[in-house]
């Protein structure tokens, strides 16, 4: 497998600069980064998938308390992401900007994850407050780790196309990790519950074991990865620190980078379609296709297909350009959703086949991470602005804003078209559900590619020039 990936990268990673040609693909850092990225994503699996169930069935929180906790957490996320990005950007150590946070952050993430799935002997308001503190604490710790892992990818190599390779391999590792955790975690929870129904003890030990596995994975990436792309910059910063900018100054300078604005905008718009569709996809399968039994296969196949879709991305983006592949993949995905809508109450094989195609082309989401990497390099080259953490935190904010928006409008949309839970739906309601889950996301995907088509200009040739000139500048310092 490593040989195949190396061959793929050798085909796709050539650049015109002598400086960048000297830089070989660092497979140790690449694999370490993939392991750390997978660990970071898996570390939040319990909260992403089981927190609501834990709150309602185990802790016994009221729906109003859960909604308030989630609302406060979302509001805090809006401020926390860019704040943490700025803090990490201003970290100057011999280890670099991001690796120290991958050492410090994981123990706190583990601690708050475990506390979040702990039942405290409290009642009423006190119980809700403690649950909220633990959940928000876990979210803050996750932001520390996620901003660091996202920023690190932009500093372990100079070459734009090599970053695409690293991101693709990391996304494959993430999908493998998600599939593996999904397969074993609930059996572990049930084992410690001592029953075929999960209880508080099972959730606690399931979370504990997940943390024991994921923390060393993140630490491994901090140990093995090297922030080689700006080592001279880091040394200069340690020996002679630059004047620090406040948040408003940093944001003002960052917003001069029009290409970063395009990358964040397309990420937000595409996530509205994709995240919104995933959140409501079960309703389509149950009430339009008419089958409960294929819910798990559809989700599993989409995840597996997305993993496979990341394999050819380094080669395809090198040969045809990131922008072109991103546009084509989103158009194909949108077209598959339209076909699903037109098929109406179609057969299971058609749903499976088109869902696999949507999952495969959905791997294009990895390209948005590479867009941000290129935008950071472009900002450094054109404006002398290099805030990796803040740039990736803005991207993360776009994703979280999409999650909040789709979470807020999903259920009201279903109710507005006449949906009644656990009942046969009227024909017009079935058609409307089909449209909400296929046509609306398809439209959002098409809209999301417009900023890239119209305004994104960082093609492979441009990035070769940017990378070469930045390397030359750093070597002359």
Backbone torsions as a table, in degrees:
resi	resn	phi	psi	omega
1	UNK	NA	-44.9	179.4
2	UNK	-60.8	-39.0	178.9
3	UNK	-64.1	-40.3	178.6
4	UNK	-63.6	-45.1	-179.9
5	UNK	-63.8	-39.4	-180.0
6	UNK	-64.3	-42.6	179.1
7	UNK	-62.3	-42.3	179.1
8	UNK	-61.1	-42.8	-178.2
9	UNK	-70.5	-35.7	179.5
10	UNK	-62.5	-36.5	178.7
11	UNK	-68.0	-37.5	-167.7
12	UNK	-99.6	-8.8	-167.7
13	UNK	-105.7	9.7	-180.0
14	UNK	-68.7	140.8	178.0
15	UNK	-135.7	164.2	-173.0
16	UNK	-81.2	-21.7	-175.6
17	UNK	-78.5	136.9	175.4
18	UNK	-64.0	-33.6	-178.2
19	UNK	-64.6	-44.3	-176.8
20	UNK	-77.2	-24.8	177.8
21	UNK	-65.6	-29.8	-178.7
22	UNK	-69.4	-21.4	-177.5
23	UNK	-82.7	114.6	179.6
24	UNK	-88.2	159.2	177.4
25	UNK	-66.6	120.4	-179.6
26	UNK	-89.3	96.3	-174.9
27	UNK	-72.3	-26.3	176.2
28	UNK	-63.8	-48.5	178.0
29	UNK	-66.3	-37.6	-178.7
30	UNK	-63.1	-48.4	-179.9
31	UNK	-66.8	-40.6	178.8
32	UNK	-62.6	-41.2	178.7
33	UNK	-63.1	-42.7	179.3
34	UNK	-61.3	-41.2	178.9
35	UNK	-64.9	-44.2	179.0
36	UNK	-65.5	-40.4	178.1
37	UNK	-63.4	-42.5	177.7
38	UNK	-63.0	-42.1	178.4
39	UNK	-63.8	-41.4	179.9
40	UNK	-63.2	-43.6	179.3
41	UNK	-67.2	-43.3	-178.7
42	UNK	-67.4	-27.3	-177.0
43	UNK	-62.5	-24.3	-178.6
44	UNK	-102.5	11.6	-175.5
45	UNK	-61.7	-44.0	-178.5
46	UNK	-59.9	-44.9	-178.9
47	UNK	-68.0	-41.6	-179.1
48	UNK	-64.6	-33.8	-169.1
49	UNK	-111.5	-24.4	-172.4
50	UNK	-125.2	-4.4	-173.2
51	UNK	-63.5	-45.5	-178.9
52	UNK	-60.7	-43.5	178.8
53	UNK	-64.4	-39.9	178.6
54	UNK	-63.4	-44.0	-179.5
55	UNK	-63.9	-42.5	-175.3
56	UNK	-80.0	-44.1	-170.5
57	UNK	-92.8	-27.4	-176.0
58	UNK	-106.0	-51.8	-178.9
59	UNK	-76.9	-32.9	-179.8
60	UNK	78.9	32.1	177.2
61	UNK	-73.6	145.9	176.0
62	UNK	-73.3	154.0	-179.1
63	UNK	-58.1	-38.1	179.5
64	UNK	-64.9	-38.4	179.0
65	UNK	-66.5	-42.0	178.8
66	UNK	-62.4	-44.9	-179.6
67	UNK	-61.6	-41.2	-179.7
68	UNK	-66.3	-41.3	177.6
69	UNK	-60.6	-46.6	-179.2
70	UNK	-64.0	-40.3	-179.1
71	UNK	-64.3	-46.6	179.3
72	UNK	-62.3	-40.9	-179.8
73	UNK	-63.2	-40.3	179.7
74	UNK	-66.2	-42.6	179.6
75	UNK	-62.3	-43.7	179.4
76	UNK	-65.5	-37.8	177.5
77	UNK	-56.3	-38.2	-177.9
78	UNK	-58.9	-36.0	179.3
79	UNK	-90.6	-32.8	-171.8
80	UNK	-69.2	-39.3	-176.7
81	UNK	-59.7	-58.0	180.0
82	UNK	-64.6	-32.2	177.0
83	UNK	-61.5	-46.2	-178.9
84	UNK	-68.1	-36.2	176.7
85	UNK	-60.7	-42.5	179.4
86	UNK	-65.6	-42.3	-180.0
87	UNK	-61.6	-45.4	-178.8
88	UNK	-68.5	-34.4	176.6
89	UNK	-63.3	-28.1	-177.9
90	UNK	-96.4	14.4	175.8
91	UNK	-88.0	121.7	-180.0
92	UNK	-126.1	105.4	178.9
93	UNK	-136.6	170.3	176.8
94	UNK	-65.4	-22.8	177.8
95	UNK	-82.8	-13.4	-176.8
96	UNK	111.4	-165.2	-178.1
97	UNK	-86.4	-40.8	-166.3
98	UNK	-105.0	-29.4	-177.3
99	UNK	-60.9	-37.9	178.1
100	UNK	-59.0	-35.3	-179.1
101	UNK	-73.1	-25.4	175.5
102	UNK	-77.6	-12.0	173.3
103	UNK	-91.3	-44.4	-175.3
104	UNK	-79.1	-38.4	-171.4
105	UNK	-69.4	-43.4	-174.1
106	UNK	-56.0	-41.3	178.7
107	UNK	-61.4	-37.9	177.9
108	UNK	-69.1	-37.3	176.3
109	UNK	-62.4	-43.9	178.6
110	UNK	-62.8	-45.7	-179.0
111	UNK	-58.6	-49.7	-177.3
112	UNK	-72.6	-30.6	173.4
113	UNK	-60.6	-46.5	-179.5
114	UNK	-64.9	-42.8	178.5
115	UNK	-64.3	-34.2	179.0
116	UNK	-63.1	-33.5	179.8
117	UNK	-104.9	35.2	173.4
118	UNK	-113.6	134.9	177.2
119	UNK	-93.1	113.9	180.0
120	UNK	-91.6	146.8	-179.2
121	UNK	-76.3	65.1	-178.2
122	UNK	-127.8	163.2	179.8
123	UNK	-136.1	160.3	172.5
124	UNK	61.2	-136.8	-176.0
125	UNK	-62.1	-39.4	-178.8
126	UNK	-59.7	-40.5	179.1
127	UNK	-63.5	-45.9	-179.8
128	UNK	-64.1	-40.7	-179.4
129	UNK	-63.2	-46.6	-179.7
130	UNK	-64.2	-41.5	177.1
131	UNK	-60.7	-42.5	179.5
132	UNK	-64.2	-42.6	179.5
133	UNK	-62.3	-44.3	-179.7
134	UNK	-64.6	-42.8	-178.8
135	UNK	-67.4	-44.7	179.2
136	UNK	-66.1	-37.8	176.0
137	UNK	-61.3	-41.5	177.3
138	UNK	-64.2	-40.1	178.8
139	UNK	-64.0	-40.5	178.2
140	UNK	-65.4	-43.4	179.6
141	UNK	-64.7	-38.3	178.3
142	UNK	-65.0	-37.8	177.1
143	UNK	-62.1	-42.1	177.4
144	UNK	-55.7	-48.5	-177.0
145	UNK	-71.5	-43.6	-174.6
146	UNK	-69.5	-40.6	176.2
147	UNK	-61.8	-40.5	-179.8
148	UNK	-66.6	-44.2	-177.9
149	UNK	-68.7	-35.2	177.1
150	UNK	-70.8	-40.9	179.4
151	UNK	-68.7	-32.6	-177.7
152	UNK	-61.7	-35.4	-177.3
153	UNK	-61.3	-27.2	-178.7
154	UNK	-83.0	-2.1	-174.9
155	UNK	-125.6	6.5	177.8
156	UNK	-99.6	-0.8	174.0
157	UNK	-159.6	152.8	176.6
158	UNK	-84.1	-32.0	-167.5
159	UNK	-77.5	129.5	-178.0
160	UNK	-59.4	-43.9	-176.5
161	UNK	-73.8	-30.0	175.5
162	UNK	-66.3	-35.8	176.3
163	UNK	-61.4	-38.5	177.1
164	UNK	-62.2	-39.3	177.1
165	UNK	-64.0	-46.0	179.1
166	UNK	-60.0	-45.3	-179.2
167	UNK	-62.4	-43.4	-179.0
168	UNK	-63.0	-44.2	179.0
169	UNK	-64.5	-39.6	178.4
170	UNK	-64.1	-39.3	179.0
171	UNK	-66.9	-36.9	175.1
172	UNK	-62.1	-44.4	178.4
173	UNK	-62.5	-39.1	178.7
174	UNK	-61.2	-43.9	-179.3
175	UNK	-66.3	-41.9	177.1
176	UNK	-61.3	-42.5	178.7
177	UNK	-62.5	-42.8	179.2
178	UNK	-62.5	-43.8	179.6
179	UNK	-63.8	-43.6	-179.7
180	UNK	-64.5	-44.7	179.3
181	UNK	-64.5	-42.1	179.4
182	UNK	-60.7	-33.7	-177.0
183	UNK	-75.0	-34.6	-170.9
184	UNK	-108.4	-20.1	-170.0
185	UNK	-68.3	-48.0	-179.2
186	UNK	-64.4	-41.0	172.6
187	UNK	-57.1	-37.4	177.3
188	UNK	-65.6	-44.0	179.1
189	UNK	-60.4	-44.7	-179.2
190	UNK	-68.5	-34.2	178.4
191	UNK	-61.7	-48.7	-179.5
192	UNK	-74.4	-20.0	174.7
193	UNK	-73.5	-22.8	-178.1
194	UNK	67.7	27.8	-175.8
195	UNK	-159.6	171.6	174.0
196	UNK	-89.1	9.3	175.1
197	UNK	-125.2	129.0	-177.2
198	UNK	-67.7	140.4	175.9
199	UNK	-128.5	-176.5	-175.3
200	UNK	-59.9	-41.8	-179.8
201	UNK	-62.1	-42.4	180.0
202	UNK	-63.3	-44.2	178.9
203	UNK	-63.1	-41.6	-179.1
204	UNK	-61.2	-52.0	-176.7
205	UNK	-71.8	-31.2	174.2
206	UNK	-62.1	-43.6	177.6
207	UNK	-66.1	-41.8	180.0
208	UNK	-59.4	-47.5	-178.5
209	UNK	-65.2	-40.2	177.8
210	UNK	-60.0	-41.7	179.0
211	UNK	-66.4	-40.2	179.3
212	UNK	-60.8	-33.4	-179.8
213	UNK	-80.4	-43.0	-170.4
214	UNK	-80.5	-32.6	-179.0
215	UNK	-59.8	-48.5	177.1
216	UNK	-61.9	-30.1	178.0
217	UNK	-63.9	-42.8	179.2
218	UNK	-69.0	-42.6	177.4
219	UNK	-60.4	-36.3	179.7
220	UNK	-60.3	-41.0	178.7
221	UNK	-65.9	-37.5	177.9
222	UNK	-65.4	-34.2	-178.3
223	UNK	-74.8	-44.5	-170.7
224	UNK	-91.2	-27.4	-178.1
225	UNK	-78.6	147.9	176.9
226	UNK	-126.5	134.5	179.6
227	UNK	-83.8	71.5	-169.4
228	UNK	-77.2	-22.3	-171.4
229	UNK	-69.8	-23.6	-177.5
230	UNK	-135.0	36.6	-178.1
231	UNK	-59.8	-40.3	179.9
232	UNK	-66.1	-36.4	177.8
233	UNK	-64.1	-43.0	-179.5
234	UNK	-65.0	-40.3	-179.8
235	UNK	-64.6	-41.5	179.0
236	UNK	-65.3	-35.5	-178.6
237	UNK	-69.6	-35.4	179.2
238	UNK	-72.5	-44.0	-176.6
239	UNK	-73.1	-34.9	-179.1
240	UNK	-142.4	83.4	-174.6
241	UNK	-57.5	140.1	177.3
242	UNK	-81.6	161.6	176.7
243	UNK	-64.4	130.1	-176.5
244	UNK	-84.1	141.2	178.0
245	UNK	-99.8	148.1	175.3
246	UNK	-80.5	178.3	-174.5
247	UNK	-59.7	-47.5	-176.7
248	UNK	-63.6	-40.4	177.9
249	UNK	-63.9	-42.7	179.5
250	UNK	-63.3	-45.3	179.4
251	UNK	-63.8	-40.7	-179.9
252	UNK	-61.4	-44.2	178.6
253	UNK	-67.5	-39.4	-178.2
254	UNK	-66.5	-35.9	-178.5
255	UNK	-70.5	-10.9	172.7
256	UNK	-68.0	-21.0	-177.6
257	UNK	-81.4	92.6	-176.3
258	UNK	-64.8	-29.3	-179.8
259	UNK	-69.6	-35.0	175.7
260	UNK	-65.7	-38.4	177.1
261	UNK	-60.1	-39.7	177.9
262	UNK	-63.9	-44.9	-178.5
263	UNK	-63.2	-43.1	179.5
264	UNK	-67.0	-40.7	-179.3
265	UNK	-63.4	-45.5	-178.8
266	UNK	-68.1	-33.2	176.5
267	UNK	-64.1	-47.6	179.7
268	UNK	-60.4	-49.4	-176.3
269	UNK	-64.2	-42.5	179.8
270	UNK	-68.1	-36.3	179.7
271	UNK	-67.8	-32.8	175.4
272	UNK	-57.8	-44.2	179.2
273	UNK	-70.8	-47.3	-173.3
274	UNK	-72.9	-49.8	-178.8
275	UNK	-65.7	-41.1	177.6
276	UNK	-60.7	-40.1	-179.6
277	UNK	-68.5	-43.4	178.7
278	UNK	-60.2	-39.7	-177.8
279	UNK	-65.3	-26.6	-176.6
280	UNK	-113.5	1.9	-173.5
281	UNK	-59.5	-34.4	-179.9
282	UNK	-60.3	-34.9	179.3
283	UNK	-64.6	-38.4	177.3
284	UNK	-63.2	-45.8	-176.9
285	UNK	-66.1	-40.4	-177.3
286	UNK	-73.8	-48.6	-168.1
287	UNK	-99.7	-20.3	177.4
288	UNK	-100.0	-52.7	177.6
289	UNK	-73.7	-35.2	177.0
290	UNK	84.4	36.5	-178.5
291	UNK	-147.0	115.8	172.7
292	UNK	-71.1	-31.7	-167.9
293	UNK	-70.8	-19.1	-178.0
294	UNK	-99.1	8.1	178.0
295	UNK	-60.1	-53.0	-179.3
296	UNK	-62.9	-46.1	177.9
297	UNK	-59.1	-39.7	-179.1
298	UNK	-63.5	-47.5	-179.9
299	UNK	-64.9	-40.2	-179.9
300	UNK	-65.7	-43.7	-179.6
301	UNK	-64.9	-39.4	178.4
302	UNK	-64.1	-40.8	178.8
303	UNK	-66.0	-44.2	-179.6
304	UNK	-65.1	-41.5	179.6
305	UNK	-65.4	-37.0	177.6
306	UNK	-64.8	-38.6	176.1
307	UNK	-60.2	-46.5	179.3
308	UNK	-64.4	-34.6	-178.8
309	UNK	-63.8	-24.9	179.2
310	UNK	-76.3	-18.7	-176.4
311	UNK	-62.9	-49.6	-178.0
312	UNK	-84.2	-2.7	-174.4
313	UNK	-57.9	-45.0	180.0
314	UNK	-57.5	-43.3	179.7
315	UNK	-67.3	-47.1	-176.3
316	UNK	-64.9	-41.9	-179.0
317	UNK	-70.0	-31.4	177.1
318	UNK	-69.8	-38.5	-175.7
319	UNK	-81.1	-40.5	-174.1
320	UNK	-112.6	-8.2	179.6
321	UNK	96.6	140.1	-179.4
322	UNK	-61.4	-44.7	-178.6
323	UNK	-58.2	-47.0	-177.0
324	UNK	-66.3	-43.3	-179.8
325	UNK	-65.2	-40.2	179.1
326	UNK	-61.3	-45.3	-179.0
327	UNK	-64.3	-49.0	-177.8
328	UNK	-62.6	-44.1	-178.5
329	UNK	-61.6	-41.7	180.0
330	UNK	-69.5	-35.0	176.5
331	UNK	-66.1	-43.6	178.1
332	UNK	-62.2	-44.0	179.5
333	UNK	-61.9	-44.6	178.4
334	UNK	-63.1	-40.5	179.5
335	UNK	-63.7	-39.4	178.7
336	UNK	-63.2	-37.8	177.3
337	UNK	-66.3	-40.0	177.9
338	UNK	-63.1	-41.5	178.0
339	UNK	-62.0	-41.6	177.1
340	UNK	-59.5	-42.3	178.4
341	UNK	-62.6	-45.7	-177.0
342	UNK	-66.8	-28.5	179.2
343	UNK	-72.4	-19.1	178.9
344	UNK	63.1	-132.3	179.2
345	UNK	-80.6	78.0	-171.5
346	UNK	-87.0	179.6	-179.4
347	UNK	-80.6	158.0	-179.4
348	UNK	-61.0	-43.9	179.3
349	UNK	-57.8	-36.3	178.9
350	UNK	-66.7	-43.7	178.6
351	UNK	-61.2	-44.2	-179.7
352	UNK	-63.1	-46.4	-176.7
353	UNK	-64.4	-47.1	-178.5
354	UNK	-70.8	-33.2	176.2
355	UNK	-65.2	-37.9	176.6
356	UNK	-63.8	-40.2	178.6
357	UNK	-64.9	-42.6	177.8
358	UNK	-62.6	-41.6	177.5
359	UNK	-64.4	-42.8	-178.7
360	UNK	-62.1	-48.9	-180.0
361	UNK	-72.3	-20.8	177.1
362	UNK	-65.0	-15.0	175.9
363	UNK	-62.3	-15.5	178.5
364	UNK	-62.2	-16.5	175.4
365	UNK	-58.6	-27.0	177.6
366	UNK	-62.7	-28.7	-177.5
367	UNK	-66.0	-29.8	-179.4
368	UNK	-63.3	-33.8	175.0
369	UNK	-63.5	-39.7	178.4
370	UNK	-69.6	-34.9	173.7
371	UNK	-55.0	-47.6	-177.9
372	UNK	-64.2	-40.6	175.9
373	UNK	-56.2	-47.4	-179.5
374	UNK	-64.9	-37.1	-179.7
375	UNK	-65.8	-35.7	176.9
376	UNK	-65.2	-45.4	178.1
377	UNK	-62.2	-41.8	179.7
378	UNK	-63.0	-42.7	178.6
379	UNK	-63.6	-39.2	177.4
380	UNK	-64.5	-43.5	-177.6
381	UNK	-67.8	-44.5	-173.2
382	UNK	-89.1	-40.0	-172.8
383	UNK	-114.6	-7.5	-175.0
384	UNK	72.0	25.1	-178.9
385	UNK	-109.7	122.0	178.4
386	UNK	-136.8	91.9	177.1
387	UNK	-121.9	78.5	-176.3
388	UNK	-57.8	-50.7	-176.2
389	UNK	-61.8	-43.9	-179.5
390	UNK	-65.7	-38.8	178.4
391	UNK	-62.2	-46.8	-179.9
392	UNK	-70.8	-28.4	177.4
393	UNK	-69.4	-32.1	175.3
394	UNK	-67.3	-38.2	175.3
395	UNK	-63.3	-44.7	178.1
396	UNK	-61.4	-38.3	177.8
397	UNK	-63.2	-38.8	177.2
398	UNK	-61.5	-41.0	178.3
399	UNK	-65.5	-44.6	-178.9
400	UNK	-67.6	-34.9	176.2
401	UNK	-64.6	-39.3	176.6
402	UNK	-64.1	-41.1	177.7
403	UNK	-61.9	-43.7	-179.5
404	UNK	-64.9	-42.9	-178.2
405	UNK	-65.1	-48.7	-178.3
406	UNK	-68.1	-34.4	176.9
407	UNK	-65.8	-31.6	-177.7
408	UNK	-79.3	-32.6	-172.9
409	UNK	-102.2	-12.9	-175.2
410	UNK	-60.3	-58.2	-178.5
411	UNK	-62.8	-45.4	176.9
412	UNK	-58.5	-35.4	177.6
413	UNK	-62.6	-44.8	179.1
414	UNK	-61.9	-44.6	179.8
415	UNK	-63.8	-37.9	-178.3
416	UNK	-63.4	-29.1	-179.4
417	UNK	-94.1	9.0	173.4
418	UNK	96.2	15.4	-179.6
419	UNK	-66.8	134.2	175.5
420	UNK	-125.6	123.0	-174.9
421	UNK	-62.0	138.6	173.6
422	UNK	58.8	29.5	178.2
423	UNK	-132.3	152.7	171.2
424	UNK	-60.5	135.1	-176.5
425	UNK	-92.4	149.1	175.7
426	UNK	-63.8	151.5	-177.8
427	UNK	-54.5	-41.7	-179.9
428	UNK	-68.0	-30.0	176.7
429	UNK	-69.9	-40.2	177.6
430	UNK	-60.1	-44.0	178.6
431	UNK	-63.6	-40.9	-179.8
432	UNK	-66.6	-41.2	176.8
433	UNK	-60.5	-43.2	177.4
434	UNK	-57.5	-43.5	-178.8
435	UNK	-68.3	-42.1	-179.0
436	UNK	-61.9	-37.3	-172.2
437	UNK	-93.3	-14.0	178.8
438	UNK	-121.5	-49.7	-177.2
439	UNK	-72.0	-46.0	-179.0
440	UNK	-59.7	-49.5	176.6
441	UNK	-61.9	-36.3	178.6
442	UNK	-61.6	-43.2	178.1
443	UNK	-63.1	-42.1	-179.6
444	UNK	-64.5	-37.5	178.4
445	UNK	-65.4	-39.6	177.7
446	UNK	-65.6	-43.4	178.5
447	UNK	-62.5	-36.4	-175.8
448	UNK	-66.2	-25.9	-179.2
449	UNK	-84.1	-12.5	-177.9
450	UNK	-62.5	-45.9	177.1
451	UNK	-58.4	-37.5	180.0
452	UNK	-69.1	-45.2	-179.5
453	UNK	-61.4	-40.8	-171.7
454	UNK	-88.1	-33.3	-167.9
455	UNK	-126.0	-14.7	-175.1
456	UNK	-82.9	126.5	-172.8
457	UNK	-125.7	7.8	-177.1
458	UNK	-88.9	73.2	177.4
459	UNK	-79.7	177.9	-175.9
460	UNK	-60.1	-40.1	-178.7
461	UNK	-64.9	-43.4	178.9
462	UNK	-62.7	-42.5	-177.9
463	UNK	-69.9	-30.3	174.4
464	UNK	-61.7	-43.3	178.8
465	UNK	-65.2	-46.6	-179.5
466	UNK	-59.6	-48.3	-178.0
467	UNK	-61.6	-46.0	-178.8
468	UNK	-61.4	-44.1	-178.2
469	UNK	-69.0	-36.2	177.5
470	UNK	-66.4	-41.2	177.7
471	UNK	-61.8	-42.7	179.4
472	UNK	-62.9	-40.2	179.0
473	UNK	-61.8	-44.8	-177.2
474	UNK	-67.1	-35.7	-179.5
475	UNK	-68.9	-23.9	-177.8
476	UNK	-88.2	-7.0	-178.9
477	UNK	-70.4	NA	NA
